[in-house]
Amino acid sequence: MKESFDMAEKIEIQTADKQILNALQQDGRISNQDLAERSAMSASACWRRVKALEEAGVIERYTALVNPEAVGLSFHAMVHVVLSRHQAGHVENFIEAVMTRPEVLDCFATTGDADYHLRIRCRDLAAYNEFLEEFMFALEGVSTVKTNLILRQLKHETRLVV
């Protein structure tokens, strides 16, 4: 991820690029012709500009947003993790392990009371308890785990304003 960010800093984002990025974030399946029209450029120029944004790492990937409730993932929580830093390797092991877990949607290294904040989605409380018992509590170096249940999601946005 850092490599893409470094590359993205090297491209000059022009007005047409912003129009392309905003349109793609709104509808990732938009045709190149429609995207070109929205961006006030020819289809070939638009295609070249999208390719340049992809190669520069500005556009990281294309994806579909899935409604978690519709696929049975109704449990939603923020998990605050404190690591014991007494032995080398705990941080690296924690990060590697967390990256393999599908329940972990986001992992943030933070300042403050917790070292990491995880956003978790799973089937239900039983599935979350299994995640804690069989995974989180089994990781060496995990000192404290605090869970905040998400009762209601008021805003969820994936689109960046560019």
C-alpha positions in Angstrom: 0.0 0.0 0.0 2.8 2.4 0.8 4.4 1.9 -2.6 1.1 2.9 -4.3 0.9 6.0 -2.1 4.5 7.0 -3.0 3.7 6.6 -6.7 0.4 8.6 -6.4 2.3 11.6 -5.0 4.2 11.9 -8.3 1.3 12.5 -10.6 -0.2 15.9 -11.0 -4.0 15.6 -10.5 -5.7 17.8 -13.1 -9.4 19.0 -13.2 -10.2 16.2 -15.7 -8.6 13.6 -13.4 -10.8 14.8 -10.6 -13.9 14.5 -12.8 -12.8 11.0 -13.8 -12.1 9.9 -10.2 -15.4 11.3 -8.9 -17.4 9.6 -11.6 -15.6 6.3 -11.1 -16.2 6.4 -7.4 -19.9 7.0 -8.0 -20.2 4.3 -10.6 -17.2 1.9 -11.1 -19.1 0.3 -14.0 -19.5 3.4 -16.1 -18.5 2.9 -19.7 -15.4 4.7 -21.0 -17.7 6.7 -23.5 -19.9 7.9 -20.6 -16.9 8.7 -18.5 -15.3 10.7 -21.3 -18.5 12.7 -21.8 -18.7 13.5 -18.1 -15.0 14.5 -18.1 -15.4 16.6 -21.3 -12.7 14.7 -23.3 -12.5 12.2 -26.1 -12.9 8.5 -25.3 -9.3 7.7 -26.2 -7.9 10.6 -24.1 -10.1 9.5 -21.2 -9.0 5.9 -21.5 -5.3 7.0 -21.5 -5.9 9.2 -18.5 -7.6 6.3 -16.5 -4.7 4.0 -17.4 -2.2 6.7 -16.2 -4.2 7.0 -12.9 -4.1 3.3 -12.5 -0.4 3.0 -13.2 0.4 5.8 -10.9 -1.4 4.1 -8.1 -4.1 6.8 -7.7 -6.7 4.2 -8.7 -5.8 1.2 -6.5 -8.6 -1.2 -7.6 -12.2 -1.6 -8.7 -14.7 -3.3 -6.4 -18.4 -3.9 -5.7 -19.9 -2.8 -2.4 -21.8 -5.6 -0.7 -24.6 -5.0 1.8 -23.3 -7.0 4.9 -26.8 -7.5 6.3 -27.9 -9.1 3.0 -25.2 -11.7 3.2 -25.7 -12.5 6.9 -22.9 -10.5 8.5 -25.0 -8.6 11.1 -22.4 -8.4 13.9 -20.3 -5.2 13.7 -17.8 -4.0 16.2 -14.7 -1.9 16.8 -12.0 -3.8 18.6 -9.2 -2.0 20.5 -6.1 -4.0 20.9 -3.1 -3.3 23.1 0.1 -5.3 22.5 2.7 -6.2 25.0 5.9 -4.8 23.6 8.3 -6.8 25.8 9.4 -9.2 23.1 10.5 -8.5 19.5 8.3 -9.7 16.8 4.9 -9.3 18.4 4.0 -6.3 16.3 5.0 -8.0 13.0 3.2 -11.2 14.0 0.1 -9.4 15.0 0.0 -7.5 11.7 0.6 -10.6 9.6 -2.1 -12.6 11.4 -4.7 -9.8 11.2 -4.2 -9.5 7.5 -5.3 -13.1 7.0 -8.6 -12.7 8.8 -11.7 -12.0 6.7 -13.6 -10.7 9.7 -11.2 -7.8 9.9 -12.3 -5.1 7.5 -10.0 -2.4 8.7 -6.9 -2.3 10.9 -5.5 1.0 12.1 -2.3 1.5 14.0 -3.2 4.4 16.4 -2.0 6.6 19.2 -3.8 6.7 22.5 -5.0 3.9 24.8 -4.9 1.2 22.1 -2.2 0.3 19.7 -4.6 -1.0 17.0 -8.3 -0.5 16.2 -10.0 -3.2 14.1 -13.3 -3.0 12.5 -14.9 -6.4 12.5 -17.8 -7.9 10.6 -19.1 -11.4 11.2 -22.2 -13.5 11.3 -23.2 -13.1 15.0 -22.1 -12.9 18.6 -21.1 -16.6 18.6 -18.9 -16.1 15.5 -17.3 -13.1 17.1 -16.7 -15.1 20.3 -15.0 -17.8 18.2 -12.9 -15.1 16.5 -11.8 -13.8 20.0 -11.1 -17.2 21.6 -9.5 -19.0 18.7 -7.7 -16.2 17.1 -7.3 -12.9 19.0 -6.6 -14.4 22.5 -4.3 -17.0 20.9 -1.9 -14.4 19.4 1.3 -13.9 21.4 1.8 -10.4 22.5 -1.9 -9.4 22.7 -2.2 -7.8 26.1 -5.7 -6.3 26.1 -8.7 -6.5 23.8 -11.7 -4.2 24.3 -14.8 -4.4 22.1 -17.3 -1.7 21.3 -20.4 -3.0 19.5 -21.6 -0.9 16.7 -25.3 -0.4 17.4 -26.1 1.7 14.3 -24.0 2.9 11.4 -24.9 6.5 10.7 -22.5 7.1 7.9 -20.5 4.9 5.7 -18.7 6.4 2.8 -16.1 5.0 0.5 -15.9 7.9 -1.9 -13.1 10.5 -1.5 -13.7 14.0 -2.5 -10.9 15.0 -4.8 
